[in-house]
Amino acid sequence: MKQTSSRPADPGQADTQPVSTDATPDLPSDTARHWFVRVAGNRQVWLSLAGVILAVVAWQLIWMSHHVPEYMLPSPSDVAHNWIDLWRAGVIWHHTKATLTEAFLGFAVALVVGVGLGYPIARSELMDELLAPYLAASQAMPVIAFAPLLVVWFGIGLLPKVIICALIVFFPILINTIVGFREVDPQLIKAARGLGAHELRVFWHVELPLALRTLLGGIRMATTLAVAGAVVGEFVAADAGLGYLMNLGRTEYRAPIVFSAALTMAFVGIAGYVAVMILEHLLIRWE
């Protein structure tokens, strides 16, 4: 029996085969949809939601036991009703907007300074030896100790709260920047330079992509700390913000207001954390 070969008789026949155009690159919307599908099927997400539900149930049971005075621990339903009333009155959004402004500006300053200092420290032993003692000393004293001085110097406006927020957020970004760039294989950098790439191209195409996951890990942590830093500044001196709202509820012994502001602050921090996770998934698709 004569066997037929599956190979084309003409050597150039393979080159003239029509190319299918069905395979299209993933669009950003498809990538985001794929990420959300993965999140929906993630066991950790459902365990976290179950933990939140159990915490609310335990909170309700403790309130029903009447072992804790109501002015110290309101019921979940009272907090929910209070939050809805404050939202309808525009109070929650007004104070959340103030806190978000302070957190964003403080985060931006810390990101620029942290990455701007972290890269030369990671690449230069001289810079590391020169700046390390000062960086360690800056973290030895609590930032809250500087807060009264900042208020005296700059008043109770936006600037002191941005500085406090930046001081709190700065160190995690700095450390992750240093660690991320130091983990880049020096042989890859030498190979890129040997191929004629200049320093900017080496940084953009070799160092930054390889250090990006570690750097984004620090940014993810910094987003939650930025909100906390803004609230710390508002505790010292402010006329708006979630920290100011918590202080107002504390001085008036209105626990539902304190809980409403605290839960809003937690939600904002979680939203920022998740946003950086999505950004990380979109940027690091080559791994």
Short mmCIF file of the C-alpha atoms (twelve columns), coordinates in Angstrom:
data_MODEL
# 
_entry.id   MODEL 
# 
loop_
_atom_site.group_PDB 
_atom_site.id 
_atom_site.type_symbol 
_atom_site.label_atom_id 
_atom_site.label_alt_id 
_atom_site.label_comp_id 
_atom_site.label_asym_id 
_atom_site.label_seq_id 
_atom_site.Cartn_x 
_atom_site.Cartn_y 
_atom_site.Cartn_z 
_atom_site.pdbx_PDB_model_num 
ATOM 1   C CA . MET A 1   0.000   0.000  0.000  1 
ATOM 2   C CA . LYS A 2   1.291   3.363  -0.967 1 
ATOM 3   C CA . GLN A 3   1.627   5.727  1.984  1 
ATOM 4   C CA . THR A 4   1.003   9.398  1.575  1 
ATOM 5   C CA . SER A 5   3.125   11.875 3.407  1 
ATOM 6   C CA . SER A 6   1.554   14.719 5.358  1 
ATOM 7   C CA . ARG A 7   4.417   17.022 4.412  1 
ATOM 8   C CA . PRO A 8   3.909   19.400 1.474  1 
ATOM 9   C CA . ALA A 9   5.553   18.349 -1.769 1 
ATOM 10  C CA . ASP A 10  6.738   21.862 -2.475 1 
ATOM 11  C CA . PRO A 11  9.215   23.198 0.107  1 
ATOM 12  C CA . GLY A 12  7.745   26.669 -0.262 1 
ATOM 13  C CA . GLN A 13  4.197   25.441 0.219  1 
ATOM 14  C CA . ALA A 14  4.399   25.826 3.985  1 
ATOM 15  C CA . ASP A 15  5.274   29.466 3.575  1 
ATOM 16  C CA . THR A 16  2.210   30.133 1.439  1 
ATOM 17  C CA . GLN A 17  -0.292  28.646 3.872  1 
ATOM 18  C CA . PRO A 18  -2.947  31.174 4.857  1 
ATOM 19  C CA . VAL A 19  -2.465  32.462 8.370  1 
ATOM 20  C CA . SER A 20  -5.487  32.375 10.644 1 
ATOM 21  C CA . THR A 21  -6.499  35.740 12.008 1 
ATOM 22  C CA . ASP A 22  -8.748  34.318 14.699 1 
ATOM 23  C CA . ALA A 23  -6.057  34.568 17.373 1 
ATOM 24  C CA . THR A 24  -6.233  38.109 18.635 1 
ATOM 25  C CA . PRO A 25  -4.201  39.539 21.513 1 
ATOM 26  C CA . ASP A 26  -5.868  39.829 24.861 1 
ATOM 27  C CA . LEU A 27  -7.472  43.186 25.378 1 
ATOM 28  C CA . PRO A 28  -7.137  44.963 28.751 1 
ATOM 29  C CA . SER A 29  -10.853 44.388 29.369 1 
ATOM 30  C CA . ASP A 30  -10.364 40.628 28.762 1 
ATOM 31  C CA . THR A 31  -7.420  40.604 31.165 1 
ATOM 32  C CA . ALA A 32  -9.409  42.393 33.862 1 
ATOM 33  C CA . ARG A 33  -12.338 40.017 33.330 1 
ATOM 34  C CA . HIS A 34  -10.005 37.033 33.614 1 
ATOM 35  C CA . TRP A 35  -8.578  38.457 36.842 1 
ATOM 36  C CA . PHE A 36  -12.034 38.905 38.367 1 
ATOM 37  C CA . VAL A 37  -12.952 35.339 37.408 1 
ATOM 38  C CA . ARG A 38  -9.836  34.120 39.168 1 
ATOM 39  C CA . VAL A 39  -10.682 36.188 42.244 1 
ATOM 40  C CA . ALA A 40  -14.246 34.856 42.314 1 
ATOM 41  C CA . GLY A 41  -12.882 31.322 42.316 1 
ATOM 42  C CA . ASN A 42  -10.195 32.036 44.893 1 
ATOM 43  C CA . ARG A 43  -10.635 30.125 48.123 1 
ATOM 44  C CA . GLN A 44  -8.903  32.846 50.143 1 
ATOM 45  C CA . VAL A 45  -11.464 35.449 49.032 1 
ATOM 46  C CA . TRP A 46  -14.359 33.347 50.260 1 
ATOM 47  C CA . LEU A 47  -12.558 32.567 53.518 1 
ATOM 48  C CA . SER A 48  -12.016 36.304 54.058 1 
ATOM 49  C CA . LEU A 49  -15.705 37.014 53.459 1 
ATOM 50  C CA . ALA A 50  -16.625 34.219 55.851 1 
ATOM 51  C CA . GLY A 51  -14.306 35.742 58.445 1 
ATOM 52  C CA . VAL A 52  -16.019 39.131 58.085 1 
ATOM 53  C CA . ILE A 53  -19.446 37.533 58.511 1 
ATOM 54  C CA . LEU A 54  -18.297 35.631 61.603 1 
ATOM 55  C CA . ALA A 55  -16.823 38.840 63.070 1 
ATOM 56  C CA . VAL A 56  -20.147 40.689 62.588 1 
ATOM 57  C CA . VAL A 57  -22.063 37.767 64.155 1 
ATOM 58  C CA . ALA A 58  -19.681 37.726 67.137 1 
ATOM 59  C CA . TRP A 59  -20.053 41.505 67.449 1 
ATOM 60  C CA . GLN A 60  -23.846 41.154 67.523 1 
ATOM 61  C CA . LEU A 61  -23.698 38.377 70.130 1 
ATOM 62  C CA . ILE A 62  -21.400 40.415 72.397 1 
ATOM 63  C CA . TRP A 63  -23.767 43.378 72.120 1 
ATOM 64  C CA . MET A 64  -26.770 41.189 72.944 1 
ATOM 65  C CA . SER A 65  -25.016 39.842 76.044 1 
ATOM 66  C CA . HIS A 66  -25.027 43.412 77.536 1 
ATOM 67  C CA . HIS A 67  -21.599 42.800 79.096 1 
ATOM 68  C CA . VAL A 68  -20.276 45.914 77.365 1 
ATOM 69  C CA . PRO A 69  -22.032 49.288 77.741 1 
ATOM 70  C CA . GLU A 70  -23.767 50.459 74.579 1 
ATOM 71  C CA . TYR A 71  -21.905 53.761 74.565 1 
ATOM 72  C CA . MET A 72  -18.712 51.708 74.144 1 
ATOM 73  C CA . LEU A 73  -19.986 49.061 71.717 1 
ATOM 74  C CA . PRO A 74  -23.061 49.846 69.619 1 
ATOM 75  C CA . SER A 75  -24.861 47.135 67.674 1 
ATOM 76  C CA . PRO A 76  -23.968 46.484 64.012 1 
ATOM 77  C CA . SER A 77  -27.439 47.637 62.972 1 
ATOM 78  C CA . ASP A 78  -27.011 50.961 64.821 1 
ATOM 79  C CA . VAL A 79  -23.666 51.523 63.096 1 
ATOM 80  C CA . ALA A 80  -25.163 50.651 59.697 1 
ATOM 81  C CA . HIS A 81  -28.093 53.039 60.197 1 
ATOM 82  C CA . ASN A 82  -25.763 55.780 61.411 1 
ATOM 83  C CA . TRP A 83  -23.455 55.302 58.425 1 
ATOM 84  C CA . ILE A 84  -26.398 55.528 55.998 1 
ATOM 85  C CA . ASP A 85  -27.672 58.698 57.691 1 
ATOM 86  C CA . LEU A 86  -24.217 60.288 57.546 1 
ATOM 87  C CA . TRP A 87  -23.847 59.309 53.896 1 
ATOM 88  C CA . ARG A 88  -27.213 60.776 52.945 1 
ATOM 89  C CA . ALA A 89  -26.300 63.995 54.743 1 
ATOM 90  C CA . GLY A 90  -23.014 64.176 52.822 1 
ATOM 91  C CA . VAL A 91  -20.915 63.934 55.982 1 
ATOM 92  C CA . ILE A 92  -19.140 60.674 55.118 1 
ATOM 93  C CA . TRP A 93  -18.164 61.808 51.633 1 
ATOM 94  C CA . HIS A 94  -16.995 65.234 52.854 1 
ATOM 95  C CA . HIS A 95  -14.619 63.756 55.422 1 
ATOM 96  C CA . THR A 96  -13.584 60.820 53.218 1 
ATOM 97  C CA . LYS A 97  -12.645 63.231 50.428 1 
ATOM 98  C CA . ALA A 98  -10.423 65.199 52.813 1 
ATOM 99  C CA . THR A 99  -8.687  62.034 54.023 1 
ATOM 100 C CA . LEU A 100 -8.239  60.724 50.468 1 
ATOM 101 C CA . THR A 101 -6.648  64.015 49.389 1 
ATOM 102 C CA . GLU A 102 -4.145  63.911 52.252 1 
ATOM 103 C CA . ALA A 103 -3.427  60.198 51.717 1 
ATOM 104 C CA . PHE A 104 -2.921  60.559 47.967 1 
ATOM 105 C CA . LEU A 105 -0.576  63.534 48.254 1 
ATOM 106 C CA . GLY A 106 1.410   61.940 51.067 1 
ATOM 107 C CA . PHE A 107 1.640   58.683 49.124 1 
ATOM 108 C CA . ALA A 108 2.797   60.509 45.980 1 
ATOM 109 C CA . VAL A 109 5.543   62.360 47.871 1 
ATOM 110 C CA . ALA A 110 6.689   59.148 49.589 1 
ATOM 111 C CA . LEU A 111 6.704   57.250 46.282 1 
ATOM 112 C CA . VAL A 112 8.856   59.829 44.504 1 
ATOM 113 C CA . VAL A 113 11.302  60.235 47.393 1 
ATOM 114 C CA . GLY A 114 11.375  56.530 48.298 1 
ATOM 115 C CA . VAL A 115 12.096  55.301 44.776 1 
ATOM 116 C CA . GLY A 116 14.385  58.273 44.094 1 
ATOM 117 C CA . LEU A 117 16.541  57.416 47.121 1 
ATOM 118 C CA . GLY A 118 16.126  53.652 46.993 1 
ATOM 119 C CA . TYR A 119 17.577  53.150 43.523 1 
ATOM 120 C CA . PRO A 120 20.924  54.925 44.129 1 
ATOM 121 C CA . ILE A 121 21.214  53.242 47.536 1 
ATOM 122 C CA . ALA A 122 20.678  49.849 45.880 1 
ATOM 123 C CA . ARG A 123 23.313  50.580 43.226 1 
ATOM 124 C CA . SER A 124 25.938  52.412 45.291 1 
ATOM 125 C CA . GLU A 125 27.634  51.146 48.440 1 
ATOM 126 C CA . LEU A 126 28.789  54.679 49.187 1 
ATOM 127 C CA . MET A 127 25.210  55.981 49.183 1 
ATOM 128 C CA . ASP A 128 24.151  53.056 51.367 1 
ATOM 129 C CA . GLU A 129 26.846  53.714 53.965 1 
ATOM 130 C CA . LEU A 130 26.216  57.462 53.862 1 
ATOM 131 C CA . LEU A 131 22.406  57.445 54.249 1 
ATOM 132 C CA . ALA A 132 21.730  54.248 56.232 1 
ATOM 133 C CA . PRO A 133 22.338  55.786 59.718 1 
ATOM 134 C CA . TYR A 134 20.024  58.722 58.999 1 
ATOM 135 C CA . LEU A 135 17.294  56.501 57.589 1 
ATOM 136 C CA . ALA A 136 17.482  54.220 60.626 1 
ATOM 137 C CA . ALA A 137 17.348  57.221 62.973 1 
ATOM 138 C CA . SER A 138 14.312  58.600 61.153 1 
ATOM 139 C CA . GLN A 139 12.394  55.427 62.005 1 
ATOM 140 C CA . ALA A 140 13.586  55.229 65.617 1 
ATOM 141 C CA . MET A 141 11.402  58.138 66.731 1 
ATOM 142 C CA . PRO A 142 7.617   57.822 66.310 1 
ATOM 143 C CA . VAL A 143 6.219   60.129 63.646 1 
ATOM 144 C CA . ILE A 144 3.505   61.262 66.037 1 
ATOM 145 C CA . ALA A 145 6.255   62.947 68.083 1 
ATOM 146 C CA . PHE A 146 6.909   65.325 65.161 1 
ATOM 147 C CA . ALA A 147 3.231   66.102 64.643 1 
ATOM 148 C CA . PRO A 148 2.937   68.963 67.187 1 
ATOM 149 C CA . LEU A 149 6.029   70.635 65.713 1 
ATOM 150 C CA . LEU A 150 4.618   70.355 62.203 1 
ATOM 151 C CA . VAL A 151 1.402   71.986 63.366 1 
ATOM 152 C CA . VAL A 152 3.385   74.820 64.979 1 
ATOM 153 C CA . TRP A 153 5.458   75.312 61.826 1 
ATOM 154 C CA . PHE A 154 2.763   74.911 59.154 1 
ATOM 155 C CA . GLY A 155 -0.565  75.384 60.953 1 
ATOM 156 C CA . ILE A 156 -3.557  73.034 60.766 1 
ATOM 157 C CA . GLY A 157 -3.897  73.089 56.993 1 
ATOM 158 C CA . LEU A 158 -3.162  70.388 54.456 1 
ATOM 159 C CA . LEU A 159 0.646   70.502 54.494 1 
ATOM 160 C CA . PRO A 160 1.400   69.043 57.967 1 
ATOM 161 C CA . LYS A 161 -0.949  66.104 57.397 1 
ATOM 162 C CA . VAL A 162 0.650   65.377 54.011 1 
ATOM 163 C CA . ILE A 163 4.105   65.437 55.625 1 
ATOM 164 C CA . ILE A 164 3.005   63.082 58.416 1 
ATOM 165 C CA . CYS A 165 1.460   60.715 55.890 1 
ATOM 166 C CA . ALA A 166 4.579   60.792 53.695 1 
ATOM 167 C CA . LEU A 167 6.857   60.052 56.671 1 
ATOM 168 C CA . ILE A 168 4.792   56.978 57.580 1 
ATOM 169 C CA . VAL A 169 4.540   55.683 53.999 1 
ATOM 170 C CA . PHE A 170 8.110   56.464 52.947 1 
ATOM 171 C CA . PHE A 171 10.048  53.657 54.657 1 
ATOM 172 C CA . PRO A 172 8.223   50.576 53.233 1 
ATOM 173 C CA . ILE A 173 8.565   51.969 49.709 1 
ATOM 174 C CA . LEU A 174 12.258  52.728 50.272 1 
ATOM 175 C CA . ILE A 175 13.070  49.266 51.631 1 
ATOM 176 C CA . ASN A 176 11.183  47.412 48.899 1 
ATOM 177 C CA . THR A 177 12.862  49.559 46.246 1 
ATOM 178 C CA . ILE A 178 16.310  48.725 47.614 1 
ATOM 179 C CA . VAL A 179 15.556  45.010 47.924 1 
ATOM 180 C CA . GLY A 180 13.910  44.815 44.505 1 
ATOM 181 C CA . PHE A 181 16.776  46.410 42.576 1 
ATOM 182 C CA . ARG A 182 19.442  44.523 44.502 1 
ATOM 183 C CA . GLU A 183 17.804  41.221 43.538 1 
ATOM 184 C CA . VAL A 184 18.303  41.937 39.820 1 
ATOM 185 C CA . ASP A 185 20.983  39.635 38.405 1 
ATOM 186 C CA . PRO A 186 24.101  41.750 37.665 1 
ATOM 187 C CA . GLN A 187 24.928  39.468 34.733 1 
ATOM 188 C CA . LEU A 188 21.747  40.566 32.960 1 
ATOM 189 C CA . ILE A 189 22.736  44.199 33.397 1 
ATOM 190 C CA . LYS A 190 26.224  43.507 32.051 1 
ATOM 191 C CA . ALA A 191 24.761  41.625 29.102 1 
ATOM 192 C CA . ALA A 192 22.448  44.517 28.243 1 
ATOM 193 C CA . ARG A 193 25.312  46.999 28.431 1 
ATOM 194 C CA . GLY A 194 27.455  44.686 26.321 1 
ATOM 195 C CA . LEU A 195 24.786  44.798 23.623 1 
ATOM 196 C CA . GLY A 196 25.061  48.580 23.538 1 
ATOM 197 C CA . ALA A 197 22.121  49.588 25.730 1 
ATOM 198 C CA . HIS A 198 22.591  52.891 27.522 1 
ATOM 199 C CA . GLU A 199 21.800  53.329 31.220 1 
ATOM 200 C CA . LEU A 200 18.222  54.543 30.769 1 
ATOM 201 C CA . ARG A 201 17.389  51.641 28.478 1 
ATOM 202 C CA . VAL A 202 18.972  49.174 30.900 1 
ATOM 203 C CA . PHE A 203 16.893  50.613 33.727 1 
ATOM 204 C CA . TRP A 204 13.641  50.655 31.757 1 
ATOM 205 C CA . HIS A 205 13.920  47.252 30.033 1 
ATOM 206 C CA . VAL A 206 15.971  45.170 32.487 1 
ATOM 207 C CA . GLU A 207 16.089  46.504 36.043 1 
ATOM 208 C CA . LEU A 208 12.588  47.936 36.451 1 
ATOM 209 C CA . PRO A 209 10.661  44.904 35.088 1 
ATOM 210 C CA . LEU A 210 12.645  42.506 37.285 1 
ATOM 211 C CA . ALA A 211 12.268  44.682 40.410 1 
ATOM 212 C CA . LEU A 212 8.645   45.608 39.755 1 
ATOM 213 C CA . ARG A 213 6.994   42.828 41.764 1 
ATOM 214 C CA . THR A 214 8.954   43.667 44.923 1 
ATOM 215 C CA . LEU A 215 8.402   47.387 44.371 1 
ATOM 216 C CA . LEU A 216 4.648   46.904 43.955 1 
ATOM 217 C CA . GLY A 217 4.631   44.840 47.147 1 
ATOM 218 C CA . GLY A 218 5.880   47.895 49.021 1 
ATOM 219 C CA . ILE A 219 3.389   50.131 47.230 1 
ATOM 220 C CA . ARG A 220 0.569   47.752 48.170 1 
ATOM 221 C CA . MET A 221 1.530   48.022 51.817 1 
ATOM 222 C CA . ALA A 222 1.957   51.783 51.500 1 
ATOM 223 C CA . THR A 223 -1.606  52.327 50.254 1 
ATOM 224 C CA . THR A 224 -3.055  51.118 53.543 1 
ATOM 225 C CA . LEU A 225 -0.459  53.010 55.568 1 
ATOM 226 C CA . ALA A 226 -1.251  56.198 53.623 1 
ATOM 227 C CA . VAL A 227 -4.818  56.231 54.932 1 
ATOM 228 C CA . ALA A 228 -3.617  55.506 58.464 1 
ATOM 229 C CA . GLY A 229 -1.016  58.279 58.178 1 
ATOM 230 C CA . ALA A 230 -3.604  60.799 57.046 1 
ATOM 231 C CA . VAL A 231 -5.855  59.872 59.976 1 
ATOM 232 C CA . VAL A 232 -2.941  60.203 62.414 1 
ATOM 233 C CA . GLY A 233 -2.361  63.729 61.132 1 
ATOM 234 C CA . GLU A 234 -6.068  64.504 61.543 1 
ATOM 235 C CA . PHE A 235 -5.967  63.302 65.152 1 
ATOM 236 C CA . VAL A 236 -3.415  65.998 65.940 1 
ATOM 237 C CA . ALA A 237 -5.090  68.987 64.301 1 
ATOM 238 C CA . ALA A 238 -7.732  69.101 61.575 1 
ATOM 239 C CA . ASP A 239 -11.109 70.517 60.708 1 
ATOM 240 C CA . ALA A 240 -12.111 67.746 58.292 1 
ATOM 241 C CA . GLY A 241 -11.318 64.090 57.597 1 
ATOM 242 C CA . LEU A 242 -12.182 60.673 58.978 1 
ATOM 243 C CA . GLY A 243 -9.800  61.185 61.903 1 
ATOM 244 C CA . TYR A 244 -11.539 64.437 62.743 1 
ATOM 245 C CA . LEU A 245 -14.920 62.653 62.538 1 
ATOM 246 C CA . MET A 246 -13.688 59.924 64.894 1 
ATOM 247 C CA . ASN A 247 -12.459 62.550 67.356 1 
ATOM 248 C CA . LEU A 248 -15.813 64.306 67.147 1 
ATOM 249 C CA . GLY A 249 -17.695 61.102 67.926 1 
ATOM 250 C CA . ARG A 250 -15.323 60.299 70.791 1 
ATOM 251 C CA . THR A 251 -15.692 63.687 72.479 1 
ATOM 252 C CA . GLU A 252 -19.493 63.478 72.190 1 
ATOM 253 C CA . TYR A 253 -19.595 59.820 73.354 1 
ATOM 254 C CA . ARG A 254 -21.336 58.798 70.137 1 
ATOM 255 C CA . ALA A 255 -19.821 55.415 69.420 1 
ATOM 256 C CA . PRO A 256 -21.774 54.811 66.155 1 
ATOM 257 C CA . ILE A 257 -20.017 57.828 64.594 1 
ATOM 258 C CA . VAL A 258 -16.614 56.487 65.674 1 
ATOM 259 C CA . PHE A 259 -17.383 53.057 64.238 1 
ATOM 260 C CA . SER A 260 -18.778 54.538 61.013 1 
ATOM 261 C CA . ALA A 261 -15.603 56.564 60.443 1 
ATOM 262 C CA . ALA A 262 -13.350 53.619 61.348 1 
ATOM 263 C CA . LEU A 263 -15.163 51.220 59.005 1 
ATOM 264 C CA . THR A 264 -15.025 53.785 56.197 1 
ATOM 265 C CA . MET A 265 -11.292 54.151 56.759 1 
ATOM 266 C CA . ALA A 266 -10.874 50.349 56.605 1 
ATOM 267 C CA . PHE A 267 -12.892 50.155 53.384 1 
ATOM 268 C CA . VAL A 268 -10.777 52.875 51.752 1 
ATOM 269 C CA . GLY A 269 -7.572  51.067 52.736 1 
ATOM 270 C CA . ILE A 270 -8.832  47.739 51.390 1 
ATOM 271 C CA . ALA A 271 -9.938  49.386 48.138 1 
ATOM 272 C CA . GLY A 272 -6.459  50.855 47.637 1 
ATOM 273 C CA . TYR A 273 -4.842  47.502 48.412 1 
ATOM 274 C CA . VAL A 274 -7.032  45.689 45.863 1 
ATOM 275 C CA . ALA A 275 -6.411  48.407 43.249 1 
ATOM 276 C CA . VAL A 276 -2.645  47.864 43.504 1 
ATOM 277 C CA . MET A 277 -3.179  44.091 43.239 1 
ATOM 278 C CA . ILE A 278 -5.092  44.611 39.978 1 
ATOM 279 C CA . LEU A 279 -2.357  46.946 38.727 1 
ATOM 280 C CA . GLU A 280 0.271   44.358 39.611 1 
ATOM 281 C CA . HIS A 281 -1.606  41.683 37.653 1 
ATOM 282 C CA . LEU A 282 -1.910  43.950 34.611 1 
ATOM 283 C CA . LEU A 283 1.727   45.093 34.633 1 
ATOM 284 C CA . ILE A 284 3.420   41.769 35.369 1 
ATOM 285 C CA . ARG A 285 1.886   39.543 32.712 1 
ATOM 286 C CA . TRP A 286 5.177   38.207 31.362 1 
ATOM 287 C CA . GLU A 287 5.941   35.964 34.353 1 
# 
